[in-house]
Amino acid sequence: MTMTGYVPKFATFAIAAFVHTAAFAALMDGSYVASAPGVWGSPVETTVVVKQGKIADISFKHNETEGVGSRALDVIARSVVKTQSLAVDAVSGATASSKAALMALSVALQKAGYQASNGVKNTVQTAFGDASTDVVVVGGGPGGMMAAIELSRAGKDVILLEKLGVLGGNGTFTSTYIQAGGTVVQAKHKSTDTTVEGFAKYLSGYPDTDPVMAQTVAPESKVVVDFLVENGADLDRIFKPFAHAPSDGRAPGLEITKTFTKALEKEKVDVRLNARATRILMKDGRAVGVEVTPLSGKPYKVTAKAVILATGGFSASKEMLKQFAPEAAVLGTTNSAGTQGDGHRLAQEVGAKLTDMGKIVLNPSTYNANGTQISFTALRFTSGGIMVNQSGNRFIDDTSNDKTGVTQAMIKATGGTGKAFLIFDQSSVSKLAIIKDYVQKGYVLHDKSLENLAKRLGIDPKGLANTIAKYKTYAESGNDPEFGRKTFGCKFDTLPYYGVKIEPAVHATLGGIAINTKAQALDQNGVPIKGLYAVGQVTDSNLGRHNVNVFVPPSFARIAVREILKETK
Ligand SMILES: Cc1cc2nc3c(=O)[nH]c(=O)nc-3n(C[C@H](O)[C@H](O)[C@H](O)COP(=O)(O)OP(=O)(O)OC[C@H]3O[C@@H](n4cnc5c(N)ncnc54)[C@H](O)[C@@H]3O)c2cc1C
């Protein structure tokens, strides 16, 4: 696979500004190829073109994770060309891919005559000094990016802080859809049952959902999806429930991050990567900024009229999982390394109330790729497949959206291990670009013989053959008398067969900072903390299971910005 990752220009500038350049002595002109092992063990191969003694171009072929590793390689390529130096920082959140890239580059450049003991020098990051702005936004996921864009469009000064080396947060991993009702896309496809009101009603129909919150968020989500589409996102494939995704079967995550990133660039927002907020500054009971601890360099302060926390959940914090949902602390997670619950802690320190902290969502269908949990939800929800245990038996409606219910059934059916299998065929792969990518990365086994596939995965071949024979009759009649499955995207009519080992992982944390319909953070008595707003997964937005969905953070970001504009008029 060649590199297609997108890199925000300012990310390159930020990294370039952080490094001490150490120019190479004249290199020999030519094209040099070298490789180093990447995250998945497959090579990251670089081609370096040297012209007139200078590095003119760097490209990579790789199998790193799209949108994370791939973007790190792009950042590093641009940075090395710009600075003519290997003394660039690894991109945090994608350290292993960065190291592989730098190692391969070092070898390639040595072929061009570069003398270096290890090829990579330690770098010192230039710290920013104290700063003052209208609003400081903490967290560069969908919520934080939307907030910063809206503030800038309203003429406000804004600083967006992101603790990792890339923007996007969990948003980049969004695998299946972004929801909304009444969007331009639905209108284009003449989808008459998808209105703002219909979406609010749909949301309100779920347990633990505050209907007022549902009505508050529904109109905003329409504006968010329209904004993304008007700014170039391909979200042209619509399907139930109120879902939008790219027309060619790709996951929507990268499309969303790319579009927000471009808009930030257009607005020339002051985006600071590798910049972690470590304290909320308070004065007379009001949030007036944050203390920032950069990856390297000294902490500094950003003072502001308002603070928006958009730091995501705490799925990647073992410590917080142990405290609030101990049974999940033993599991891996599909989430970004940034989901450490920073915002929860910062808000709690200044008196904010945290609610529903023990509620989490598990994703039953994840593959463990060397400790990184890769979600196969998109396949379950759209192009089908069946889940089986070691005996080859199904145990639930394989397409069910009730992730926790599926996980419980899976644990029961596997004697408590939770280790099961997702089996599908070529037709499922052909429909989804994301699954093609996973096949290429080697997460999935395939075989023309079902028996061989079963043996290779460790499933009872006879059991699996019987199950598939039965399932085919259900798919033909459109009726699954065993588990009530309604859709049969995969009919097992196109070879080869595919299979992947799956296990549950932490998908999302539902609890967080209590907020009201204005996205204001509330104290223990339910009173808004002046100047402090919170949006997205860091909050408990009272939308039940939809708290975790990607339409929520940018929708509440719009609400928070509206309130801030009123308050700071
Ligand atoms: C594998 C996967 C698949 C998903 N698929 C879907 C889907 O199909 N449909 C759907 O609706 N939703 C999906 N989601 C959920 C969706 O991705 C999230 O709802 C969304 O990304 C949350 O956005 P956010 O802005 O609140 O937080 P995040 O996206 O988590 O962003 C928070 C950001 O804040 C940064 N940060 C944290 N602490 C600090 C600090 N102290 N200082 C500075 N920065 C900080 C983090 O590094 C991160 O970049 C999926 C999630 C995952 C993990």
Ligand as a Chemical Component Dictionary entry (heavy atoms), coordinates in Angstrom:
data_LIG
# 
_chem_comp.id                   LIG 
_chem_comp.type                 NON-POLYMER 
_chem_comp.pdbx_formal_charge   0 
_chem_comp.three_letter_code    LIG 
# 
loop_
_chem_comp_atom.comp_id 
_chem_comp_atom.atom_id 
_chem_comp_atom.alt_atom_id 
_chem_comp_atom.type_symbol 
_chem_comp_atom.charge 
_chem_comp_atom.model_Cartn_x 
_chem_comp_atom.model_Cartn_y 
_chem_comp_atom.model_Cartn_z 
_chem_comp_atom.pdbx_ordinal 
LIG C1  C1  C 0 -12.878 2.197  16.925 1  
LIG C2  C2  C 0 -13.959 3.237  17.050 2  
LIG C3  C3  C 0 -14.987 3.271  16.118 3  
LIG C4  C4  C 0 -15.988 4.229  16.231 4  
LIG N1  N1  N 0 -16.977 4.240  15.288 5  
LIG C5  C5  C 0 -17.991 5.124  15.411 6  
LIG C6  C6  C 0 -19.044 5.127  14.450 7  
LIG O1  O1  O 0 -19.038 4.385  13.477 8  
LIG N2  N2  N 0 -20.057 6.027  14.615 9  
LIG C7  C7  C 0 -20.100 6.901  15.668 10 
LIG O2  O2  O 0 -21.066 7.657  15.762 11 
LIG N3  N3  N 0 -19.091 6.946  16.580 12 
LIG C8  C8  C 0 -18.043 6.083  16.476 13 
LIG N4  N4  N 0 -17.018 6.113  17.389 14 
LIG C9  C9  C 0 -17.056 7.128  18.469 15 
LIG C10 C10 C 0 -16.423 8.467  18.056 16 
LIG O3  O3  O 0 -15.170 8.245  17.512 17 
LIG C11 C11 C 0 -16.322 9.382  19.283 18 
LIG O4  O4  O 0 -17.624 9.644  19.725 19 
LIG C12 C12 C 0 -15.674 10.729 19.027 20 
LIG O5  O5  O 0 -14.422 10.626 18.436 21 
LIG C13 C13 C 0 -15.498 11.497 20.338 22 
LIG O6  O6  O 0 -15.025 12.788 20.038 23 
LIG P1  P1  P 0 -14.419 13.746 21.161 24 
LIG O7  O7  O 0 -14.011 14.988 20.456 25 
LIG O8  O8  O 0 -15.362 13.867 22.288 26 
LIG O9  O9  O 0 -13.153 12.957 21.742 27 
LIG P2  P2  P 0 -11.901 12.290 21.026 28 
LIG O10 O10 O 0 -12.167 11.987 19.615 29 
LIG O11 O11 O 0 -11.485 11.185 21.913 30 
LIG O12 O12 O 0 -10.811 13.455 21.060 31 
LIG C14 C14 C 0 -10.276 13.932 22.264 32 
LIG C15 C15 C 0 -8.919  14.543 21.985 33 
LIG O13 O13 O 0 -8.454  15.240 23.139 34 
LIG C16 C16 C 0 -7.068  14.996 23.308 35 
LIG N5  N5  N 0 -6.727  15.239 24.712 36 
LIG C17 C17 C 0 -7.032  14.455 25.782 37 
LIG N6  N6  N 0 -6.562  15.015 26.914 38 
LIG C18 C18 C 0 -5.953  16.175 26.555 39 
LIG C19 C19 C 0 -5.267  17.190 27.284 40 
LIG N7  N7  N 0 -5.099  17.116 28.619 41 
LIG N8  N8  N 0 -4.753  18.247 26.603 42 
LIG C20 C20 C 0 -4.879  18.327 25.244 43 
LIG N9  N9  N 0 -5.508  17.380 24.509 44 
LIG C21 C21 C 0 -6.052  16.323 25.154 45 
LIG C22 C22 C 0 -6.927  13.552 22.871 46 
LIG O14 O14 O 0 -5.600  13.234 22.545 47 
LIG C23 C23 C 0 -7.863  13.498 21.665 48 
LIG O15 O15 O 0 -7.201  13.842 20.474 49 
LIG C24 C24 C 0 -15.981 5.177  17.300 50 
LIG C25 C25 C 0 -14.941 5.152  18.230 51 
LIG C26 C26 C 0 -13.935 4.198  18.113 52 
LIG C27 C27 C 0 -12.828 4.198  19.128 53 
# 
loop_
_chem_comp_bond.comp_id 
_chem_comp_bond.atom_id_1 
_chem_comp_bond.atom_id_2 
_chem_comp_bond.value_order 
_chem_comp_bond.pdbx_ordinal 
LIG C1  C2  SING 1  
LIG C2  C3  SING 2  
LIG C2  C26 DOUB 3  
LIG C3  C4  DOUB 4  
LIG C4  N1  SING 5  
LIG C4  C24 SING 6  
LIG N1  C5  DOUB 7  
LIG C5  C6  SING 8  
LIG C5  C8  SING 9  
LIG C6  O1  DOUB 10 
LIG C6  N2  SING 11 
LIG N2  C7  SING 12 
LIG C7  O2  DOUB 13 
LIG C7  N3  SING 14 
LIG N3  C8  DOUB 15 
LIG C8  N4  SING 16 
LIG N4  C9  SING 17 
LIG N4  C24 SING 18 
LIG C9  C10 SING 19 
LIG C10 O3  SING 20 
LIG C10 C11 SING 21 
LIG C11 O4  SING 22 
LIG C11 C12 SING 23 
LIG C12 O5  SING 24 
LIG C12 C13 SING 25 
LIG C13 O6  SING 26 
LIG O6  P1  SING 27 
LIG P1  O7  DOUB 28 
LIG P1  O8  SING 29 
LIG P1  O9  SING 30 
LIG O9  P2  SING 31 
LIG P2  O10 DOUB 32 
LIG P2  O11 SING 33 
LIG P2  O12 SING 34 
LIG O12 C14 SING 35 
LIG C14 C15 SING 36 
LIG C15 O13 SING 37 
LIG C15 C23 SING 38 
LIG O13 C16 SING 39 
LIG C16 N5  SING 40 
LIG C16 C22 SING 41 
LIG N5  C17 SING 42 
LIG N5  C21 SING 43 
LIG C17 N6  DOUB 44 
LIG N6  C18 SING 45 
LIG C18 C19 SING 46 
LIG C18 C21 DOUB 47 
LIG C19 N7  SING 48 
LIG C19 N8  DOUB 49 
LIG N8  C20 SING 50 
LIG C20 N9  DOUB 51 
LIG N9  C21 SING 52 
LIG C22 O14 SING 53 
LIG C22 C23 SING 54 
LIG C23 O15 SING 55 
LIG C24 C25 DOUB 56 
LIG C25 C26 SING 57 
LIG C26 C27 SING 58 
# 
